[in-house]
């Protein structure tokens, strides 16, 4: 960002709130960078967790929950349902928020992943081009290579809850 989107003046770096920020010297607008927000679907069938294997970078060949970024005008629960359908062909209802995970190791930017427990209502499992494999995994037989962006701790929390007899 080089120019103020309010008045068009070139932005300058300014020390504000303990950080260097881009600010407009004319109208005093300040740019505050924001997190990326992702939404994931936690789908369990017969005690096994649905995971997909990425077919592209970042994390090529690693396993993840069906997920993606939330659009600016989208409810995060609806985003989890949409991403699940786009990536697997499964339609579902997001029932409850299962967890929130901060991530800072994604090359696309820092953010939070909102994970929703989802109940499948229809459809057949069919992956799109973002994944090259899909499967339901027992909590004690998960793939070793899990993606970043909040997925690994979300999956580990699910495993912990299963071992403790908790849901989701």
Backbone as a printed PyTorch tensor [residue, N CA C, xyz], in Angstrom:
tensor([[[  0.8590,  -1.1640,   0.0000],
         [  0.0000,   0.0000,   0.0000],
         [  0.9080,   1.2300,   0.0000]],

        [[  0.7440,   2.0920,  -0.9780],
         [  1.5920,   3.2790,  -1.0910],
         [  0.8180,   4.5790,  -0.9040]],

        [[ -0.4920,   4.5540,  -1.1910],
         [ -1.2860,   5.7810,  -1.1420],
         [ -2.5260,   5.5860,  -0.2770]],

        [[ -2.9430,   6.6690,   0.3470],
         [ -4.1330,   6.6530,   1.1930],
         [ -5.3590,   6.3950,   0.3260]],

        [[ -6.1580,   5.4140,   0.7010],
         [ -7.3420,   5.1410,  -0.1080],
         [ -8.4680,   6.1310,   0.1890]],

        [[ -8.3070,   6.9820,   1.2140],
         [ -9.2980,   8.0230,   1.5040],
         [ -9.0660,   9.2740,   0.6570]],

        [[ -7.7960,   9.7350,   0.6350],
         [ -7.5370,  11.0180,  -0.0390],
         [ -6.4780,  10.9460,  -1.1310]],

        [[ -5.7890,   9.8090,  -1.2730],
         [ -4.8180,   9.6440,  -2.3470],
         [ -3.4220,  10.1530,  -2.0430]],

        [[ -3.1930,  10.6870,  -0.8730],
         [ -1.8710,  11.1920,  -0.4910],
         [ -0.9110,  10.0280,  -0.2700]],

        [[  0.3550,  10.2090,  -0.6200],
         [  1.3410,   9.1620,  -0.3930],
         [  1.4980,   8.9210,   1.1070]],

        [[  1.4880,   7.6500,   1.4880],
         [  1.6000,   7.2890,   2.8960],
         [  3.0440,   7.3980,   3.3630]],

        [[  3.2100,   7.6600,   4.6460],
         [  4.5240,   7.7570,   5.2590],
         [  4.5760,   6.8090,   6.4500]],

        [[  5.7840,   6.3290,   6.7550],
         [  5.9470,   5.5270,   7.9570],
         [  5.9320,   6.4390,   9.1630]],

        [[  5.2110,   5.9960,  10.2050],
         [  5.0900,   6.7950,  11.4180],
         [  5.0750,   5.8470,  12.6090]],

        [[  5.7440,   6.2170,  13.6840],
         [  5.7710,   5.4060,  14.8980],
         [  4.4860,   5.6690,  15.6790]],

        [[  3.6170,   4.6580,  15.7330],
         [  2.3400,   4.7650,  16.4430],
         [  2.0730,   3.4840,  17.2170]],

        [[  1.5690,   3.6120,  18.4000],
         [  1.1770,   2.4460,  19.2050],
         [  2.3050,   1.4310,  19.3480]],

        [[  3.5440,   1.9150,  19.4150],
         [  4.6790,   1.0280,  19.6150],
         [  5.1560,   0.2950,  18.3760]],

        [[  4.7030,   0.7310,  17.1790],
         [  5.1220,   0.0920,  15.9280],
         [  5.2250,   1.1220,  14.8170]],

        [[  6.0370,   0.7820,  13.8180],
         [  6.0410,   1.5890,  12.6030],
         [  4.7960,   1.2170,  11.7990]],

        [[  4.0410,   2.2400,  11.4120],
         [  2.8230,   2.0250,  10.6360],
         [  2.8110,   2.9940,   9.4600]],

        [[  2.0640,   2.6260,   8.4250],
         [  1.8480,   3.5380,   7.3120],
         [  0.7000,   4.4630,   7.6780]],

        [[  0.9420,   5.7710,   7.5120],
         [ -0.0740,   6.7580,   7.8860],
         [ -0.1240,   7.8550,   6.8350]],

        [[ -1.2810,   8.4840,   6.7200],
         [ -1.4700,   9.5740,   5.7730],
         [ -1.1750,  10.8950,   6.4780]],

        [[ -0.2370,  11.6830,   5.9520],
         [  0.0640,  12.9710,   6.5810],
         [ -1.0380,  14.0120,   6.3540]],

        [[ -1.9030,  13.7810,   5.3700],
         [ -2.9480,  14.7650,   5.0640],
         [ -4.2150,  14.5430,   5.8990]],

        [[ -4.7750,  13.3330,   5.8390],
         [ -6.0510,  13.0910,   6.5340],
         [ -5.8840,  12.3020,   7.8310]],

        [[ -4.6710,  11.8470,   8.1150],
         [ -4.3010,  11.1390,   9.3510],
         [ -4.8340,   9.7060,   9.4350]],

        [[ -5.2700,   9.1580,   8.3070],
         [ -5.6940,   7.7630,   8.2990],
         [ -4.4700,   6.8860,   8.5560]],

        [[ -4.6470,   5.8040,   9.3140],
         [ -3.5630,   4.8840,   9.6410],
         [ -3.9300,   3.4920,   9.1440]],

        [[ -2.9680,   2.8480,   8.4940],
         [ -3.1690,   1.4730,   8.0330],
         [ -2.7970,   0.5090,   9.1560]],

        [[ -3.7730,  -0.3150,   9.5810],
         [ -3.5540,  -1.3560,  10.5720],
         [ -3.6970,  -2.7030,   9.8760]],

        [[ -2.5710,  -3.3900,   9.6060],
         [ -2.6630,  -4.7050,   8.9670],
         [ -3.4970,  -5.6580,   9.8180]],

        [[ -4.2170,  -6.5630,   9.1630],
         [ -5.0870,  -7.4820,   9.8750],
         [ -4.7620,  -8.9200,   9.5120]],

        [[ -5.1530,  -9.8020,  10.4220],
         [ -4.9780, -11.2330,  10.2260],
         [ -5.7590, -11.7280,   9.0220]],

        [[ -5.2610, -12.8090,   8.4440],
         [ -6.0680, -13.6090,   7.5390],
         [ -6.9560, -14.4690,   8.4340]],

        [[ -8.1690, -14.7260,   8.0020],
         [ -9.0780, -15.5770,   8.7680],
         [ -9.4300, -16.7760,   7.9050]],

        [[ -9.1440, -17.9540,   8.4390],
         [ -9.4880, -19.1940,   7.7640],
         [-10.5780, -19.9110,   8.5220]],

        [[-11.3240, -20.7620,   7.8170],
         [-12.3540, -21.5830,   8.4390],
         [-12.1560, -23.0210,   7.9710]],

        [[-12.2400, -23.9400,   8.9190],
         [-12.0360, -25.3570,   8.6140],
         [-13.2300, -26.1660,   9.0900]],

        [[-13.4410, -27.2960,   8.4080],
         [-14.5160, -28.2200,   8.7550],
         [-13.9250, -29.4420,   9.4410]],

        [[-14.4130, -29.7310,  10.6260],
         [-14.0350, -30.9190,  11.3770],
         [-15.1510, -31.9350,  11.1590]],

        [[-14.8700, -32.9320,  10.3170],
         [-15.8680, -33.9430,   9.9580],
         [-15.4000, -35.2920,  10.4920]],

        [[-16.2430, -35.9130,  11.2960],
         [-15.9160, -37.2020,  11.9030],
         [-16.9670, -38.2260,  11.4740]],

        [[-16.4890, -39.3860,  11.0620],
         [-17.3670, -40.4940,  10.6640],
         [-16.8690, -41.7550,  11.3600]],

        [[-17.7210, -42.3630,  12.1410],
         [-17.3630, -43.5840,  12.8730],
         [-16.0940, -43.4000,  13.7000]],

        [[-15.9420, -42.2240,  14.2990],
         [-14.7840, -41.9410,  15.1510],
         [-13.5180, -41.5730,  14.4130]],

        [[-13.6050, -41.4360,  13.0870],
         [-12.4380, -41.1130,  12.2680],
         [-12.5730, -39.7190,  11.6660]],

        [[-11.4550, -39.0220,  11.5740],
         [-11.4070, -37.6330,  11.1300],
         [-11.0960, -37.5310,   9.6410]],

        [[-11.8720, -36.7090,   8.9260],
         [-11.6300, -36.4730,   7.5010],
         [-10.4420, -35.5300,   7.3200]],

        [[ -9.4630, -35.9870,   6.5530],
         [ -8.3070, -35.1690,   6.1860],
         [ -8.0780, -35.2690,   4.6850]],

        [[ -7.5020, -34.2040,   4.1270],
         [ -7.1310, -34.1470,   2.7140],
         [ -5.6190, -33.9820,   2.6170]],

        [[ -5.0190, -34.4620,   1.5200],
         [ -3.5820, -34.2660,   1.2990],
         [ -3.3970, -33.2230,   0.2060]],

        [[ -2.6180, -32.1760,   0.5300],
         [ -2.4370, -31.0550,  -0.3990],
         [ -1.6860, -31.4780,  -1.6460]],

        [[ -2.1660, -30.9680,  -2.7760],
         [ -1.5330, -31.2570,  -4.0570],
         [ -0.7600, -30.0560,  -4.5860]],

        [[ -0.6160, -29.0250,  -3.7350],
         [  0.1070, -27.8080,  -4.1500],
         [  0.7480, -27.1550,  -2.9310]],

        [[  1.6580, -26.2480,  -3.2230],
         [  2.3000, -25.4770,  -2.1510],
         [  1.3500, -24.3950,  -1.6610]],

        [[  1.4670, -23.9330,  -0.4310],
         [  2.4010, -24.4630,   0.5630],
         [  1.9190, -25.7900,   1.1370]],

        [[  2.8470, -26.5320,   1.6910],
         [  2.6010, -27.8200,   2.3470],
         [  2.1820, -28.9170,   1.3780]],

        [[  2.7940, -28.9170,   0.2090],
         [  2.5610, -29.9830,  -0.7570],
         [  2.7910, -31.3430,  -0.0940]],

        [[  1.8280, -32.2560,  -0.2300],
         [  1.9610, -33.5970,   0.3120],
         [  1.5980, -33.7430,   1.7830]],

        [[  1.2270, -32.6500,   2.4410],
         [  0.8390, -32.7100,   3.8520],
         [ -0.6800, -32.7840,   3.9750]],

        [[ -1.1390, -33.2870,   5.1090],
         [ -2.5610, -33.5100,   5.3550],
         [ -3.1660, -32.3560,   6.1290]],

        [[ -4.4310, -32.0540,   5.8480],
         [ -5.1030, -30.9040,   6.4560],
         [ -6.6050, -31.1330,   6.5400]],

        [[ -7.2520, -30.3170,   7.3420],
         [ -8.7110, -30.2950,   7.4110],
         [ -9.2400, -29.5570,   6.1920]],

        [[-10.3960, -29.9140,   5.6520],
         [-10.9740, -29.1110,   4.5710],
         [-11.1430, -27.6770,   5.0770]],

        [[-10.5590, -26.7260,   4.3610],
         [-10.5340, -25.3530,   4.8790],
         [-10.1640, -24.3570,   3.7910]],

        [[-10.3440, -23.0920,   4.1360],
         [ -9.9350, -22.0170,   3.2500],
         [-10.1760, -20.6820,   3.9220]],

        [[ -9.8710, -19.6280,   3.2060],
         [-10.0300, -18.2790,   3.7580],
         [-11.4930, -17.8500,   3.7340]],

        [[-11.8480, -17.0730,   4.7420],
         [-13.1900, -16.5150,   4.8550],
         [-13.2520, -15.2550,   4.0000]],

        [[-14.2800, -15.1400,   3.1740],
         [-14.4780, -13.9280,   2.3760],
         [-14.8710, -12.7730,   3.3100]],

        [[-14.6120, -11.5410,   2.8910],
         [-14.8600, -10.3700,   3.7350],
         [-16.3170, -10.2250,   4.1550]],

        [[-17.2400, -10.7170,   3.3360],
         [-18.6620, -10.5730,   3.6430],
         [-19.3100, -11.9030,   4.0420]],

        [[-18.4970, -12.8470,   4.5200],
         [-18.9840, -14.1970,   4.7690],
         [-18.9130, -14.5590,   6.2470]],

        [[-19.9400, -15.2310,   6.7230],
         [-19.9350, -15.7790,   8.0640],
         [-18.9120, -16.9160,   8.0950]],

        [[-18.0090, -16.9690,   9.0910],
         [-16.9980, -18.0260,   9.1150],
         [-17.5700, -19.4440,   9.1200]],

        [[-18.6880, -19.6730,   9.7940],
         [-19.2950, -21.0120,   9.7830],
         [-19.7400, -21.3750,   8.3680]],

        [[-20.3040, -20.4090,   7.6550],
         [-20.7070, -20.6370,   6.2650],
         [-19.4870, -20.8890,   5.3890]],

        [[-18.3680, -20.2370,   5.6960],
         [-17.1350, -20.4610,   4.9440],
         [-16.6390, -21.8900,   5.1370]],

        [[-16.7400, -22.4120,   6.3560],
         [-16.3350, -23.8030,   6.6010],
         [-17.2080, -24.7550,   5.7900]],

        [[-18.5080, -24.5040,   5.7640],
         [-19.4240, -25.3350,   4.9750],
         [-19.0900, -25.2380,   3.4890]],

        [[-18.8440, -24.0180,   2.9960],
         [-18.5170, -23.8050,   1.5810],
         [-17.2270, -24.5110,   1.2060]],

        [[-16.1880, -24.3300,   2.0200],
         [-14.8960, -24.9510,   1.7180],
         [-14.9920, -26.4750,   1.7260]],

        [[-15.7390, -27.0160,   2.6780],
         [-15.9220, -28.4660,   2.7180],
         [-16.5620, -28.9480,   1.4120]],

        [[-17.6050, -28.2670,   0.9640],
         [-18.2770, -28.6700,  -0.2730],
         [-17.3480, -28.5180,  -1.4830]],

        [[-16.6400, -27.3760,  -1.5740],
         [-15.7480, -27.1520,  -2.7170],
         [-14.6380, -28.1960,  -2.7840]],

        [[-14.1010, -28.5910,  -1.6290],
         [-12.9390, -29.4690,  -1.6070],
         [-13.2800, -30.9500,  -1.5610]],

        [[-14.5260, -31.2930,  -1.1590],
         [-14.8560, -32.7150,  -0.9930],
         [-16.1660, -33.1500,  -1.6300]],

        [[-17.0270, -32.2180,  -2.0160],
         [-18.3390, -32.5760,  -2.5240],
         [-19.3440, -32.9000,  -1.4270]],

        [[-18.9480, -32.7600,  -0.1720],
         [-19.8410, -33.0460,   0.9480],
         [-20.5380, -31.7780,   1.4150]],

        [[-21.8540, -31.8370,   1.5590],
         [-22.6130, -30.7250,   2.1320],
         [-22.7750, -31.0140,   3.6110]],

        [[-22.6530, -29.9530,   4.4130],
         [-22.7070, -30.1410,   5.8550],
         [-23.2610, -28.9070,   6.5320]],

        [[-23.6010, -29.0870,   7.7960],
         [-24.0120, -27.9890,   8.6570],
         [-22.9360, -27.8230,   9.7220]],

        [[-22.4360, -26.5950,   9.8460],
         [-21.4800, -26.2880,  10.9080],
         [-22.2680, -26.1620,  12.2090]],

        [[-21.9730, -27.0510,  13.1560],
         [-22.7650, -27.1380,  14.3920],
         [-22.2390, -26.2540,  15.5120]],

        [[-20.9280, -26.2410,  15.6860],
         [-20.3600, -25.4440,  16.7680],
         [-18.8900, -25.1490,  16.4770]],

        [[-18.4070, -24.1140,  17.1110],
         [-16.9940, -23.7640,  17.0050],
         [-16.2050, -24.7500,  17.8630]],

        [[-15.3010, -25.4990,  17.2440],
         [-14.5220, -26.5110,  17.9560],
         [-13.1840, -25.9730,  18.4360]],

        [[-12.7300, -24.8490,  17.8810],
         [-11.4590, -24.2870,  18.3160],
         [-11.0250, -23.1280,  17.4510]],

        [[-10.1370, -22.3200,  18.0090],
         [ -9.5510, -21.1710,  17.3180],
         [ -8.0410, -21.2690,  17.4630]],

        [[ -7.3140, -21.1470,  16.3470],
         [ -5.8780, -21.3800,  16.3490],
         [ -5.1430, -20.2500,  15.6250]],

        [[ -4.1810, -19.6640,  16.3190],
         [ -3.3230, -18.6330,  15.7350],
         [ -2.2250, -19.3130,  14.9230]],

        [[ -1.8590, -18.7180,  13.7800],
         [ -0.7150, -19.2290,  13.0170],
         [  0.1380, -18.0760,  12.5170]],

        [[  1.4510, -18.3150,  12.5040],
         [  2.3840, -17.2910,  12.0250],
         [  3.4630, -17.8540,  11.1100]],

        [[  3.2960, -19.0980,  10.6730],
         [  4.3000, -19.7160,   9.8170],
         [  3.7890, -19.9760,   8.4070]],

        [[  2.7080, -19.3120,   8.0060],
         [  2.1630, -19.4760,   6.6680],
         [  2.8080, -18.4390,   5.7590]],

        [[  3.3870, -18.8530,   4.6370],
         [  4.0260, -17.8830,   3.7410],
         [  3.0410, -16.8600,   3.1600]],

        [[  1.7360, -17.1320,   3.2760],
         [  0.7270, -16.2030,   2.7630],
         [  0.3300, -15.1600,   3.7920]],

        [[  0.8110, -15.2930,   5.0350],
         [  0.5280, -14.3060,   6.0730],
         [  0.0360, -14.9360,   7.3640]],

        [[  0.1070, -14.1790,   8.4380],
         [ -0.3530, -14.6260,   9.7540],
         [ -1.8650, -14.5910,   9.8170]],

        [[ -2.4290, -15.3920,  10.7350],
         [ -3.8720, -15.3710,  10.8520],
         [ -4.3940, -16.2460,  11.9540]],

        [[ -5.6920, -16.4740,  11.8800],
         [ -6.3630, -17.3830,  12.7960],
         [ -7.1910, -18.3660,  11.9720]],

        [[ -7.2620, -19.5850,  12.4770],
         [ -8.0810, -20.6220,  11.8630],
         [ -9.2240, -20.9260,  12.8190]],

        [[-10.4460, -20.7670,  12.3460],
         [-11.6410, -21.1010,  13.1110],
         [-12.1020, -22.4790,  12.6390]],

        [[-12.1680, -23.4200,  13.5610],
         [-12.5070, -24.7980,  13.2180],
         [-13.9120, -25.1020,  13.7190]],

        [[-14.7710, -25.5670,  12.8100],
         [-16.1650, -25.8680,  13.1180],
         [-16.4350, -27.3600,  13.0120]],

        [[-17.0650, -27.9150,  14.0430],
         [-17.5480, -29.2890,  13.9650],
         [-18.7180, -29.2890,  12.9800]],

        [[-18.6630, -30.1710,  11.9910],
         [-19.6820, -30.1940,  10.9360],
         [-20.3400, -31.5640,  10.8440]],

        [[-21.6440, -31.5440,  10.6030],
         [-22.4000, -32.7680,  10.3520],
         [-22.7390, -32.8300,   8.8730]],

        [[-22.2990, -33.8810,   8.2130],
         [-22.5570, -34.0510,   6.7840],
         [-24.0440, -34.3460,   6.5800]],

        [[-24.6380, -33.6120,   5.6310],
         [-26.0600, -33.7840,   5.3340],
         [-26.2950, -34.4830,   3.9960]],

        [[-25.3320, -34.3750,   3.0620],
         [-25.4870, -35.0410,   1.7650],
         [-24.1600, -34.9840,   1.0160]],

        [[-24.1420, -35.6750,  -0.1190],
         [-22.9730, -35.6550,  -0.9930],
         [-22.1320, -36.9100,  -0.8610]],

        [[-21.2080, -37.0400,  -1.8010],
         [-20.2540, -38.1510,  -1.8200],
         [-18.8520, -37.5730,  -1.8480]],

        [[-17.9290, -38.2020,  -1.1630],
         [-16.5620, -37.7110,  -1.0810],
         [-15.8960, -37.7410,  -2.4540]],

        [[-15.5420, -36.5480,  -2.9430],
         [-14.8570, -36.3890,  -4.2310],
         [-13.9850, -35.1550,  -4.1260]],

        [[-12.6840, -35.3220,  -4.1910],
         [-11.7670, -34.1940,  -3.9870],
         [-11.6420, -33.3290,  -5.2380]],

        [[-11.2720, -32.0610,  -5.0100],
         [-10.9950, -31.1640,  -6.1330],
         [ -9.4830, -31.1180,  -6.3700]],

        [[ -9.0120, -30.1730,  -7.1850],
         [ -7.5940, -30.1380,  -7.5540],
         [ -6.6650, -29.6140,  -6.4580]],

        [[ -7.2040, -29.1810,  -5.3150],
         [ -6.3510, -28.7320,  -4.2120],
         [ -5.7680, -29.9060,  -3.4320]],

        [[ -6.3650, -31.0810,  -3.5940],
         [ -5.9240, -32.2770,  -2.8700],
         [ -5.7170, -33.4230,  -3.8450]],

        [[ -4.8260, -34.3450,  -3.4760],
         [ -4.6380, -35.5290,  -4.3100],
         [ -5.0780, -36.8090,  -3.5940]],

        [[ -5.5510, -36.6530,  -2.3510],
         [ -6.0600, -37.8040,  -1.6020],
         [ -6.9380, -37.2980,  -0.4710]],

        [[ -7.8280, -38.1680,  -0.0290],
         [ -8.6950, -37.8710,   1.1090],
         [ -8.9430, -39.1600,   1.8550]],

        [[ -9.1800, -39.0360,   3.1480],
         [ -9.4880, -40.2220,   3.9180],
         [ -9.9460, -39.8810,   5.3150]],

        [[-10.5680, -40.8630,   5.9610],
         [-10.9770, -40.7420,   7.3580],
         [ -9.9470, -41.4940,   8.1910]],

        [[ -9.3960, -40.8050,   9.2010],
         [ -8.2910, -41.3570,   9.9750],
         [ -8.6600, -41.5380,  11.4390]],

        [[ -8.2790, -42.6890,  11.9490],
         [ -8.4070, -43.0120,  13.3590],
         [ -7.4710, -42.0820,  14.1540]],

        [[ -7.8860, -41.6450,  15.3410],
         [ -7.0370, -40.7230,  16.1020],
         [ -5.6530, -41.2760,  16.4590]],

        [[ -5.4860, -42.5910,  16.4640],
         [ -4.1600, -43.1370,  16.7740],
         [ -3.3670, -43.5210,  15.5190]],

        [[ -3.9540, -43.2980,  14.3490],
         [ -3.2710, -43.6280,  13.0880],
         [ -3.3180, -42.4670,  12.1080]],

        [[ -3.0460, -41.2740,  12.5960],
         [ -3.0500, -40.0890,  11.7310],
         [ -1.7790, -40.0200,  10.8950]],

        [[ -1.8490, -39.3930,   9.7370],
         [ -0.6220, -39.1800,   8.9650],
         [  0.3510, -38.3060,   9.7660]],

        [[  1.6340, -38.5190,   9.5360],
         [  2.6490, -37.7470,  10.2730],
         [  2.7840, -36.3250,   9.7600]],

        [[  2.6710, -36.1360,   8.4630],
         [  2.8960, -34.8210,   7.8660],
         [  1.5960, -34.0230,   7.8370]],

        [[  1.4290, -33.1090,   8.8100],
         [  0.2560, -32.2400,   8.8680],
         [  0.6610, -30.8350,   8.4650]],

        [[ -0.2720, -30.0980,   7.8540],
         [  0.0310, -28.7340,   7.4120],
         [  0.1290, -27.7790,   8.5890]],

        [[  0.6110, -26.5930,   8.2760],
         [  0.6350, -25.5000,   9.2360],
         [ -0.6820, -24.7340,   9.1650]],

        [[ -0.6180, -23.4310,   9.3740],
         [ -1.7780, -22.5330,   9.3220],
         [ -2.8700, -22.9390,  10.3130]],

        [[ -2.4570, -23.4900,  11.4640],
         [ -3.3880, -23.8450,  12.5140],
         [ -3.9270, -25.2560,  12.4400]],

        [[ -3.7040, -25.9640,  11.3460],
         [ -4.2760, -27.3030,  11.1890],
         [ -3.6750, -28.3170,  12.1600]],

        [[ -2.3580, -28.3230,  12.3090],
         [ -1.7210, -29.3180,  13.1820],
         [ -2.2360, -29.2120,  14.6180]],

        [[ -2.2450, -28.0280,  15.2490],
         [ -2.7850, -27.9790,  16.6170],
         [ -4.2780, -28.2840,  16.6820]],

        [[ -5.0330, -27.9500,  15.6530],
         [ -6.4600, -28.2720,  15.6400],
         [ -6.6620, -29.7860,  15.6140]],

        [[ -5.8920, -30.4750,  14.7900],
         [ -5.9890, -31.9340,  14.7010],
         [ -5.5060, -32.5730,  16.0070]],

        [[ -4.4180, -32.0500,  16.5580],
         [ -3.9110, -32.5740,  17.8310],
         [ -4.9230, -32.3750,  18.9550]],

        [[ -5.6300, -31.2460,  18.9760],
         [ -6.6790, -31.0240,  19.9790],
         [ -7.8110, -32.0220,  19.8150]],

        [[ -8.1940, -32.3080,  18.5560],
         [ -9.2480, -33.3020,  18.3130],
         [ -8.8210, -34.6600,  18.8600]],

        [[ -7.5690, -35.0490,  18.6000],
         [ -7.0590, -36.3280,  19.0990],
         [ -7.1170, -36.3440,  20.6270]],

        [[ -6.6860, -35.2790,  21.2550],
         [ -6.7150, -35.1930,  22.7220],
         [ -8.1390, -35.3600,  23.2470]],

        [[ -9.0800, -34.6680,  22.6280],
         [-10.4770, -34.7690,  23.0700],
         [-11.0240, -36.1930,  22.8850]],

        [[-10.6190, -36.8580,  21.8040],
         [-11.0740, -38.2340,  21.5840],
         [-10.5440, -39.1440,  22.6920]],

        [[ -9.2820, -38.9920,  23.0180],
         [ -8.6820, -39.8200,  24.0590],
         [ -9.3050, -39.5240,  25.4190]],

        [[ -9.7590, -38.2890,  25.6300],
         [-10.3770, -37.9120,  26.8980],
         [-11.8810, -38.1950,  26.9070]],

        [[-12.4160, -38.6870,  25.7800],
         [-13.8350, -39.0100,  25.6940],
         [-14.7210, -37.7960,  25.5290]],

        [[-14.1580, -36.6950,  25.0170],
         [-14.9270, -35.4630,  24.8140],
         [-15.3270, -35.3330,  23.3560]],

        [[-16.3040, -34.4840,  23.0950],
         [-16.7590, -34.1780,  21.7250],
         [-16.6740, -32.6820,  21.5320]],

        [[-16.4840, -32.1710,  20.3180],
         [-16.3160, -32.8640,  19.0520],
         [-14.9170, -33.3850,  18.8810]]])
